[in-house]
């Protein structure tokens, strides 16, 4: 058997786990590993400018491809810088392995230089973590880490490796386990057949059904099955922020996103539904509004791979624990076997009602905001233009805030894994590094990072990474010179007292800043130049382009649920409410 | 209501901290906690008690199950079960009458005096928590110096058992 050092074993094990690229940043405790990386060509390493970005980039790569993302950082500050990225992945159930260097075993607990208890610090935000204490255990631990990260409800796994475990002078035989078996971890796959049958019968008996589909459908690659079932039944579908793209956004049966900034028709339909089929969604507080007033008439079918998500916030009448794909596949088969079909008249009546809601107050049937004119560019129009220019085919990443909601509302995602955002944790600074991950995965696709001048500055240093690794992402900066969502809440709840949400002329010249990194910068201040410039931007296939677009500073995101209300209690604009 | 939750988990470093961390992270309280390896030293048996309604207990059990190190979890309070707690109490026992009274009290509670000095008795007592509480009330006036309780250990009655 071949003798390898710990560093070499780690890299070889990554290769055997199917890893092709790793995002990271070297440092003292990780140097043996980095030396092993240098001496091989199987695993490609991308050097970032901040460890948080390494984790977000690995995350973006994972979201765009479905593969497990990998990040590599050093001990101490390298590890703690990775924490926000890990928490982001954890909240959105993204499969990822984060490898951190650690001080030597002999120094652990001595407050050594760059020592942090990474397993301890990361404990509440990982699916699992390992501290490797023997060189012989590295390969097996890596195999377990990738297995755990990708299976069941996916999530980030931390592997902390002390420096002496990767000592180049200590060589041991290498063997990568053919398969991983853990007596304490056997994730559920198939749902209970009886329950699934009950669910199908309940759906067929529904008169006012809504399919409420979330990120789980995307993660489990169950979009085709979901679409087939929804269309076989002719039922309306609403997607969560995390689920966008899992049902085609341009389809007639699509009601738009639901929740705090969801459409009027989706939220109102949920409120009046008699059957809600929730799949891969978790009744998040940004969806349900007040739990006491949530969907008073509905029988709830809830499918989720994670038993803790079922009946956590909302009691499910028909709980099903299983993967979205396996449950939907079985539902499709049962639906074909069953003689009974949905009540055509009732469903037609329901559609008549839904279409009326759409027509009256929907954001797609008419413009519900003032048109852009001259130097007043509406952020919604920028997203609509992005959709037009990219033909709806781009991978869109976003940061967090108003721009995120505008992108979610106005870019109609027809395919899963094309909308990449930090939904659960709401991490500003996610967009640009995530876009790098997407661009690495799909070098020929348009990758647009929709951001704001607040969020982009949280990881703007990654413009340098884009140069080094040739990642020609396009940055669409909706610049309203304020932390827009904070200011919106201050307008609505704090009598427009803009406490620390404005920058007092301190913003950089983004064009010059971008150019200093060797990229292309554009400043857009007039609506008439938007289309031409944006087409110019996306025509530059091999360049990073930063479009700094001045948008209307007073714009708010609507619809918006009223706090403490039911799902249908919405502000439709600054003066009109339901 | 009081819940007694029994867990079989991998006897590995970090496993216990994940269980304990889960409780603080999710806003649940641990009233008592006891843990030790079983006859199979790769496994730890952990018993903890907490307060909660059915919904909370169900969530706690599911969340514990979700931990990768956890092999089995059961809420013992759902079925018929036995619970025991061990207590050691050091009591001031200088006065002759007190020593006599204390001895008889220990007998009534079916405890044992396991250490004696001219001025102290150390009593060992096992039973359910109510019995231990009652003993403490009975001897409180005599002058308790120290109380050590193990926390509850539980096992289900009859044929049911928790094993890999």
Interface residues (C-beta under 8 A of the other chain):
Chain A: X119 X120 X123 X124 X127 X128 X129 X131 X148 X182 X183 X184 X185 X306 X307 X308 X311 X312
Chain B: X9 X10 X13 X14 X17 X18 X21 X25 X55 X58 X59 X62 X63 X65 X66 X68 X69 X70 X71 X164
